[in-house]
Amino acid sequence: MKEKIAEIQSYLTGSNQRISILYVLSALFIGLNCYLIGRDTYWLLFLPIFLVILYYYFYSVDKILLLITFLTPLAINVTQFEFNVGVSIPTEPLMLGVLLLFVIKLFYTNSFDKKIWTHPMTIVIGLQLLWMLITSIMSDMPMVSFKHLLARLWFVVPFYVLCIPLFRKISNINLFVWLYTIPLIIVIGYTTYHHSLWGFNEEAGHWVMEPFYNDHTIYGAILAIFIPIFVGFILNKEAGKTSRFFSVVVLIILFVALALSFSRAAWLSLAFAIGVFFLVVSRIKFRWILFSTILFGLLFYLFSYEILDRLEKNRQGPSANFVEHIRSILNISTDNSNLERINRWQSALRMFNERPFFGYGPGTYQFEYAPFQRAREKTLISTNAGDKGNAHSEYIGPLAEQGFIGMILVLAVVATFILTALRVYKRSNQRHIKILSLSLMLALLTYFIHGIMNNFLDTDKASVPVWGFIAAIVALDLYSGNKEKSEL
């Protein structure tokens, strides 16, 4: 009995000592903060937040991934003008921390699910990263290329590799979507309010989303990518009525915001996704789709002169009128945006002809393309300074920077996620899994169709949902067949 009492007294004494230490540390923290604030220094105020984040890095990295997802739409890009290199604050430093922790854990432990490493999607992405490493070594600007490769790693590792086990629970896929969407709605409110101050003018619609999104093209691409997801949420009858009601509200907000974005590429990408949806649910045989595609390409080639002649007569510029704005997509005679895009593509193709195998190095296009421009192809918005964007294509950009293998690997990524999603869709006998897999595939298709005319995978705004959705498709493929593992 005496030993028990002594044990309790010892515990209470230790507990009192720990409380005393806590009080002393708190007093020191408050006193030091007061001193620093008096000298207009505020960085110490963030120490508790830093310690909490550090704790979750080591004990629950999943929560860090979800935190980054929530912060991404609100993150602001800070550019170092000397090298024209930007970092998104606070998300990219947090992603870099996740990448470093992953490398350390991978070195000391071997507990990662081997099925993830051997999945075709992982193999294709791994080959793409390997080729980026090789072309970075051969790059004209190694510093730029290795920074580009590092940025790709801190996107892929957290939001592809680490999100696959996170998405074993399908509820986490839904949580991921909502955590990105809620702050996105805040940005939509900010954008719509500022746009209204300009009378919803078409030209103002190009920049009113700053500083959260650089321009209306990436803003429109992100709006389009989430529309199929929320359509899927609404069609999922297993979800609660409250969830489906809020999904309807969000879908309406996304459609209105997309219309006000005046992003023609985003509108077309969504229309394409709708077309693919009807092809899938109609169960049209793949051979007929392939035959139709070949026939369309052959007809375009045979009548290319007549088609280009007709396009050159189209002088419809961007407009607040929806129909006229759509018509302006085909204006290749007076529309500076379209003409500049063609100028960038032509420059990229000349760069490819110069170095067809290794290219000029990842991330170097904007610094290298100026000498490849032709005076007759330049527009009023052309520049030689490398400060106004890149090749404006997820396919032609890698062709110039990483050679023909670089472009083939991008196409391989697209083909692999489509085939994986369709496999899940056809294999599953659970309606909500079929809806989710199809929604994810259509969402990604909106991005990669948009990617013909723009490229944003070097930004956190696009990389978080794109790699996250690819991870979700792989997770469904690996785990949805086992009800116990997927915790449906």
NUVEX-129404 format. One line per 5 residues: number of its first residue (from 1); their letters; for each residue x, y, z of C-alpha. Coordinates in steps of 0.001 Angstrom, whole numbers, plus 500000, padded with zeros to 6 digits. Each point is the difference from the previous one (the first is absolute). Layout:
BEGIN
NUM = a = X/Y/Z; ...
% end
This chain:
BEGIN
1 = mkeki = 500000/500000/500000; 502835/502345/500924; 501683/499221/496669; 496784/500924/498159; 499733/503323/501872
6 = aeiqs = 503652/500735/499281; 499430/499274/496298; 497030/502392/499884; 501966/502733/501813; 502892/499530/497571
11 = yltgs = 497639/500325/497018; 498383/503143/501453; 503408/501509/500680; 501090/499292/496415; 496719/501371/498694
16 = nqris = 500429/503196/502028; 503538/500366/498683; 498767/499633/496395; 497288/502609/500602; 502581/502356/501524
21 = ilyvl = 502253/499587/496960; 497017/500716/497744; 499214/503192/501948; 503632/501158/499799; 500205/499345/496253
26 = salfi = 496664/501768/499415; 501140/503012/501992; 503271/500134/498047; 498101/499722/496707; 497568/502804/500937
31 = glncy = 502775/502227/501336; 502212/499522/496947; 497037/500606/497694; 499146/503241/501782; 503603/501139/499613
36 = ligrd = 500131/499118/496278; 496596/501552/499243; 501263/503198/501648; 502795/499938/497419; 497544/499309/497117
41 = tywll = 501097/496376/499684; 497151/497495/499772; 501473/496720/498761; 500006/498351/503441; 496183/500139/500057
46 = flpif = 500011/497173/497465; 502101/497676/502178; 497002/498081/501476; 498590/499421/496502; 503423/498835/498824
51 = lvily = 500293/497551/502922; 496513/498574/499356; 500804/499518/496293; 503349/498411/500907; 498187/497583/502311
56 = yyfys = 497629/498894/497231; 502891/499560/497552; 501355/497220/502188; 496822/498510/501452; 497234/500580/497408
61 = vdkil = 501251/501152/496593; 496494/499367/498588; 498806/503110/501824; 502820/502016/498414; 498857/498848/496549
66 = llitf = 496438/501067/500764; 501221/503322/501412; 501967/500695/496795; 496915/499108/497950; 497933/502533/501933
71 = ltpla = 502639/502744/499695; 500697/499531/496270; 497173/502174/498539; 500983/502805/502413; 503769/499727/499455
76 = invtq = 501797/502943/498380; 502930/499734/497603; 503140/501949/500932; 502427/500486/497092; 503759/500470/500088
81 = fefnv = 500322/502349/497037; 503705/499473/499262; 499387/496352/499033; 496244/500329/499398; 499499/497172/502498
86 = gvsip = 496844/499977/502098; 499075/498214/503230; 496431/499616/501193; 499674/501015/503654; 499304/498165/502309
91 = teplm = 499254/496805/498053; 503232/499212/498130; 502276/500242/503093; 497573/497624/501763; 500160/497617/497006
96 = lgvll = 503808/500125/500062; 499874/498986/503673; 497780/497018/499131; 502410/498993/497218; 503027/500116/502328
101 = lfvik = 498176/498012/502684; 498963/497394/497416; 503594/499564/498797; 501238/499592/503591; 497299/497447/500873
106 = lfytn = 500561/498111/496748; 503694/499745/500823; 499440/498626/503521; 496820/497947/499537; 498598/497747/497296
111 = sfdkk = 496343/499973/501060; 498489/501650/496924; 497421/497899/498124; 501833/498257/497151; 496816/499887/497918
116 = iwthp = 500277/503777/499605; 503554/499762/498619; 499060/497316/497473; 496795/501637/498764; 500207/501017/496288
121 = mtivi = 499165/503611/500893; 502915/500199/502447; 502357/498415/497471; 499048/502539/497306; 500356/502944/502414
126 = glqll = 503330/498579/501194; 501259/499791/496413; 498885/503585/499421; 501934/501189/503076; 503046/497960/498950
131 = wmlit = 499967/501569/496537; 499652/503453/501590; 503126/499204/502049; 501936/498927/496885; 498945/503069/498008
136 = simsd = 500806/502231/502993; 503565/498667/499959; 500175/500769/496251; 498262/503375/500420; 501319/503340/498749
141 = mpmvs = 498933/501449/503366; 500502/497242/502621; 499091/502263/502933; 496598/500779/498462; 499395/496385/498962
146 = fkhll = 500861/498474/503370; 497759/502543/501747; 497242/498971/497586; 500649/496315/500755; 500022/500673/503755
151 = arlwf = 496672/501839/499707; 498513/497061/498084; 501201/497653/502758; 498435/502060/502766; 496706/499876/498079
156 = vvpfy = 500101/496294/499070; 501267/498501/503270; 497428/501593/502349; 497003/499999/497677; 500553/496812/498049
161 = vlcip = 502204/497632/501983; 498799/500891/503518; 496386/500663/499054; 499469/496449/498683; 500078/498410/503498
166 = lfrki = 498042/502995/501330; 497275/499265/497435; 499578/496397/501138; 497037/501559/501796; 497709/501365/497313
171 = sninl = 498725/502548/502518; 503481/501581/499836; 499590/500549/496252; 496795/501924/500732; 501754/501901/502801
176 = fvwly = 502864/500888/497634; 497513/501428/497473; 498134/502045/502595; 503198/501331/501595; 501093/501421/496641
181 = tipli = 496523/501195/499047; 499094/501962/503148; 502905/502496/499678; 499445/499989/496219; 496473/501316/500662
186 = ivigy = 501578/502780/502094; 502195/500880/497001; 496921/499869/497728; 498228/502465/502309; 503038/502314/499984
191 = ttyhh = 500302/499746/496210; 496302/500525/499301; 499854/503039/502282; 502984/501660/498319; 498661/499053/496582
196 = slwgf = 496677/501668/500846; 501837/503264/500707; 501009/499922/496327; 496491/499194/498795; 501010/496371/499239
201 = neeag = 502096/501335/497138; 501610/497286/497838; 503487/501560/500156; 499826/500440/503780; 499020/496335/500239
206 = hwvme = 503583/499130/498997; 501615/501271/503216; 497424/500594/502787; 500914/496656/501633; 503502/501262/500838
211 = pfynd = 501951/499485/502267; 498544/496549/500675; 500072/498838/496362; 502303/501550/497409; 497336/500456/497317
216 = htiyg = 496651/498785/498730; 501442/496988/498159; 501218/498094/503072; 497007/501242/501997; 497651/498617/497327
221 = ailai = 501935/496718/499798; 499614/499400/503750; 496293/500866/499926; 499472/497543/497134; 501903/497179/501701
226 = fipif = 497691/500011/503035; 496688/500110/498100; 499961/496259/499059; 500878/499113/503606; 496992/501827/501426
231 = vgfil = 497721/498588/497315; 501183/496595/501242; 499305/500974/503621; 496438/500959/499027; 499426/496727/498106
236 = nkeag = 501281/497918/502923; 496783/498951/501727; 501951/498437/502868; 501051/503470/501160; 497770/501790/502505
241 = ktsrf = 497391/502543/498913; 501930/502830/501676; 503192/499103/498135; 498186/499821/496670; 498226/503314/500667
246 = fsvvv = 503287/501809/500645; 501488/498302/496945; 497203/501534/497889; 500735/503435/501505; 503734/499665/499298
251 = liilf = 499340/498775/496446; 497882/503074/499251; 502736/502259/501397; 502633/498249/497868; 497918/500318/496812
256 = valal = 499352/503724/500585; 503677/500620/500777; 501065/498049/496898; 497677/502083/497803; 501442/503213/501479
261 = sfsra = 503593/498806/499566; 499767/500495/496192; 502439/497083/499686; 499233/498550/496568; 502317/497019/500462
266 = awlsl = 498283/499083/503279; 496570/500135/498341; 501183/497740/497172; 501671/497548/502381; 496771/499625/501970
271 = afaig = 498022/499473/496782; 502499/497288/498996; 499600/498285/503397; 496217/499987/499548; 500476/498345/496604
276 = vfflv = 502255/497323/501526; 497424/499403/502738; 497329/499148/497433; 502434/497736/498127; 500787/498052/503176
281 = vsrik = 496434/499606/501262; 498790/499130/496468; 502576/497149/499951; 501150/500846/496491; 502733/497600/498936
286 = frwil = 503535/501380/500090; 500652/498956/496397; 497217/502309/498819; 501456/502898/501981; 503451/499281/498535
291 = fstil = 498548/499715/496476; 498140/503322/500392; 503154/501719/501284; 502088/498737/497063; 497251/500999/497549
296 = fgllf = 499790/503484/501512; 503782/500411/499772; 500006/498829/496377; 497222/502415/499020; 501776/502867/501760
301 = ylfsy = 503187/499184/498087; 498204/499741/496630; 498172/503298/500468; 502653/501808/502043; 500483/502748/497400
306 = eildr = 496274/500817/499890; 499731/499852/503809; 502963/502323/500588; 498719/502384/497323; 496646/500178/501801
311 = leknr = 501661/500498/503386; 502104/502887/498697; 496787/501808/499050; 498734/499795/503585; 500689/503364/501651
316 = qgpsa = 497767/499564/503036; 501831/501254/503077; 499349/499159/503672; 496568/501168/501093; 497640/500060/502976
321 = nfveh = 497503/498269/497687; 500300/496237/500590; 499525/498945/496338; 502386/502667/498675; 502575/499053/502665
326 = irsil = 499836/496363/498890; 500415/501045/496340; 503121/501965/500934; 501733/496701/500860; 500406/499377/496256
331 = nistd = 501275/503507/499205; 503602/499523/498825; 500193/503249/498069; 499478/502833/502523; 499663/498473/503495
336 = nsnle = 503323/500757/501741; 499485/497291/502606; 499537/497296/497367; 502791/501345/497787; 502439/500193/502929
341 = rinrw = 499183/496426/500944; 500784/498916/496417; 503228/502035/500171; 501018/498146/503183; 499156/496620/498449
346 = qsalr = 501957/500757/496835; 502994/501051/502109; 499736/496779/502030; 499920/497889/496837; 503118/501744/498699
351 = mfner = 501691/499317/503340; 499000/496345/499660; 501450/499852/496474; 503243/501407/501391; 500189/497466/502869
356 = pffgy = 497511/497170/499414; 501332/497526/502584; 500944/501780/503260; 498455/503414/499361; 501232/503141/501739
361 = gpgty = 499222/498832/503546; 496885/500024/502244; 498728/503487/500794; 502309/501748/497510; 497543/500780/497185
366 = qfeya = 499221/503544/501123; 503715/500845/500126; 500919/498341/496691; 497149/500570/497535; 500649/503669/499077
371 = pfqra = 502559/499289/497204; 497589/497497/498448; 497249/502560/499422; 499408/501366/496504; 499237/503671/499430
376 = rektl = 496917/499230/497887; 498563/497793/502791; 500499/502460/502857; 497003/501811/501494; 499384/503100/502074
381 = istna = 500477/497917/503148; 503153/498154/498901; 503126/500377/502126; 503645/498957/499966; 500433/500368/503755
386 = gdkgn = 498613/496611/501048; 497682/501651/502511; 496564/499266/498541; 499446/496294/500317; 501132/496880/498258
391 = ahsey = 499048/497838/497018; 496273/499998/500882; 499671/496242/499581; 500478/496972/502270; 501143/498089/496899
396 = igpla = 501973/502407/497792; 501877/501475/502995; 501566/496654/500996; 500728/499365/496300; 502283/503068/499958
401 = eqgfi = 501427/499506/503486; 500345/496190/500188; 499888/498819/496380; 497519/497594/498451; 500314/497561/502937
406 = gmilv = 498829/502752/502338; 496796/500491/498009; 499418/496244/499652; 500213/499610/503786; 497386/502742/500517
411 = lavva = 497689/498153/497592; 500781/496762/501871; 498906/501595/503299; 496691/501067/498411; 499392/496612/498364
416 = tfilt = 500827/498089/503201; 497630/501915/502287; 497212/499684/497404; 500488/496225/499680; 500250/499601/503791
421 = alrvy = 496825/502014/500619; 498084/498072/497326; 501199/496712/501504; 498668/501018/503416; 496752/501209/498422
426 = krsnq = 499395/496727/498123; 501222/497680/502754; 498142/501417/502979; 496497/498856/500864; 499567/502855/502486
431 = rhiki = 498199/502963/498488; 501735/502695/502061; 503453/498673/498979; 498988/499996/496335; 498748/503600/500308
436 = lslsl = 503119/501138/501866; 502464/498385/497572; 498185/501467/496995; 499781/503444/501645; 503733/499997/500757
441 = mlall = 500851/498974/496435; 497779/502719/498481; 501427/502595/502404; 503549/499146/498922; 498961/499996/496343
446 = tyfih = 498781/503599/500325; 503504/500908/501169; 501957/498055/497381; 497774/501211/497156; 500536/503519/501316
451 = gimnn = 503690/499023/500065; 500102/500036/496203; 499824/503804/500227; 501463/500739/503458; 502252/498377/502577
456 = fldtd = 499764/500431/503764; 501566/496878/501525; 502943/502114/501139; 497615/501731/502452; 498499/498745/503260
461 = kasvp = 496522/501219/498972; 499734/497327/497292; 502439/497360/501261; 498193/499386/503301; 496648/498977/498415
466 = vwgfi = 501544/498337/496910; 502457/497729/501837; 497501/499532/502818; 497292/498800/497598; 502441/497651/498246
471 = aaiva = 500897/498604/503450; 496292/499541/500736; 499525/497967/496792; 502990/497792/500898; 498688/499553/503562
476 = ldlys = 496627/498894/498626; 501776/497574/497680; 502129/498515/502782; 497604/499963/502927; 496365/500351/498913
481 = gnkek = 499774/496279/499200; 500524/499244/503689; 497142/501460/502010; 501788/499579/503285; 503173/501740/498850
486 = sel = 498288/502877/498241; 497667/500548/502969; 497083/500864/497757
% end
